[in-house]
Amino acid sequence: MNTTSIKTIIMLVFGTALVAILSLFAISLLSKKSSNPPTASYTQTDTQKPKVELPENFVDTGISNLKDTITRDFIVKNVGEKTLQLRNINSSCGCTSAKIISGDKETKEYGMSKRSLEVVDVAPGAEATIRVIYRPFTMPVYGVIIREVYIDTNDPDFSKIILRMKANIAQ
């Protein structure tokens, strides 16, 4: 065998091995199950379903300084007969985030640029706390502002929770 045919054989073996490795990698990615827990869905006509009770969805925090971090808790209660699931936390601005606290579970903070993939279960009769965090210094704006946090639910009558926080940032 000459040098050219040896190089051709080596290239053929290397190319075949590379294709095999890439194929196995692609198959493993496609067959990998999502780490996101499934979300139960209900219709408005279901007699047994989760039901959101949200006593307050707006808070006026008053006057604050630009360097302050403003935090407020909102309580969500499941008054339904099935588990309420809270997911896809996001916000209206990069300066605002939220996390959910339910029992011994606390999610990470999520906002406009980092949306949640976590699902938080709230049992019938139980409550969860949604902690909204506004950091005005992240995107400095003075005067009266309103920031929002959005959370999807599996309550067919209340599929999206919208929480509003008003602040007056002093100059």
C-alpha angles and dihedrals in degrees: 000000000000127000094259094056092047090052090048092051092048091049091048093050092045092048092048092049092048092051090049093050093047091048092052090048092051092048091050091051093048095046095044111111118234115259089218112104116238119262119227114227130207137181128230089251094056110113093208115048141123116278126201119221111189112175093185133021100165132058131179107210094189124217119352138167125248091247094054126104109218117205128182131173124220121194121222118189127194105222092168131096098246132057114282114222122205118196147148100046112193139147145218095246141027088240092064130068140160142201133194124233116195122163107313093339124096122177125216118261115276132184145147097317097034114045123193124251092180122107118211118202119213112192121223108283093015130113135220129200120226108202113203117199123194119189107187093185090066092069106010114221124156128213130028115347135173120205126187137208122200127203127177120221137188092234102116091208095048106028097159128039113207116193120190127201121190122197137169108219110206122219 
